[in-house]
Structures are given as C-alpha cells and as structure tokens.
C-alpha cells in the first residue's frame, strides 16, 4: 500500500515538474495590448486578448476595453506565432466576415510587419468589433497540437517609431475620441506580448509541493521506531 502511494506521489511531482518545463500541452495564453503613446495619436487604448488552445485548434478572443473611446472599432488584429505560416489556417470567426491574411505590414503601426492579420471584409454587414462586441476566431495548426511555446517564443514586431515599441500582437483601432488631442488622428495602434497566466503555474507548483509532502510524511513514518511487543 505504501509503495503504491509513494509511486502516485512521485508521478504527481514528476508530471508537475515537466509541466513547468513546458513539456505539457499548451497553457491558456493572455495579454493586454496598450497604447498609443505617439504624438498626434489618441492614447488610453486597451485591448485584452486571450487564447484557449485544445489540441490542434486555438481560439482567440479579442476584447476592446477602451471606455475613453466609446465609438472605437477594430480595423485589424495582427499577431506572430512560432510556427511556419503555411501550417496555420482559419476555421471560423465571430462576427462572420473576417479573414486571415499572412505576411502583412500593419496599417497604423508605423511599419511593424506581422506574420498574420485578421481583418473584416469592407462593407460586409454585422461584422463590426467594438467595446461591446468581441472578435472570436479559431486557428488550426496543420501538424501537431498547439503548445505554449508557439505563442511565447513568437517574434516581436517593431514600429519604426520607437515610442510605440514592439509586440507579438497588435491591433489597429478606428473611430477614436480625439477630444483634448489637438490635430490627432482618429485611429491608433496598440501592442503587447503574450504570457502564461500566473494561476496556471501556481496550480502546477502546488501539485508538486503536495506530492513532496506526501513522500516526506511516508518517509518519516517509515523511519519511526517500531513499538515494543
């Protein structure tokens, strides 16, 4: 019985260790894109992005969260992944009417070039993405399952304007509020980098600590002197 419990505890610790090392399947991914700090561009732009990967499909949720720009809309979403462009295809989008393009210079970014762009077809009905309507799209990987490394190790795309900076993802926002911003454009760009949410890592680490605790308790019990007959 002790041997079985020790084996389970050890396997739990090993699994947790391998997961932290990135050998397990993809974690949830999240990031927040912010900007635009360039002169003559409206600031206080915020876009929250989350990615849920299951097997060979990864679903992106792009959420405009810019209350200071109540009429803001998404002109295009841009991103890099650390796999060949030909291994990625678009499965579905909500709203409908958005398409995937590879190899693109992002409008409004000041020359930042990303591997992929998701944008809507001009004039298509009911395809606007705003502060109240998210863009949700699913990508399929042609070979193997998605891994956290596919997102975390993606290249950075940089604007020619150092003030805007670099990011693995970006979004072009339109119809912005220019009140108090003299001679400002009505569009802007936001950038951000992907990251693994902390709770996922902490859960894995907690599992490993629990496994070690079980092993230590069993060792302590085994080393106790036997009771006299």
ABEGO torsion letter per residue (X at the ends): XAAAAAAAAAAAAAAAAAAAAGABBBBBBBBBBBOBABBGBBBGBBBBBBBBBBEABBBBBBBBBBAABAABBBABBBBBBABBAAABBBABBOBBGBBBBBGBBBBGAGGBBBABBBBBBBGBBGABBBAABBBBBBBBBABEBBBAAAAAABBBBBBABAAAEBBABBBBBBGBBABGBBGBBABBBBBBBBBBBAAAAAAAAAAAAAAAAAAAAAAAAAABBBBBX
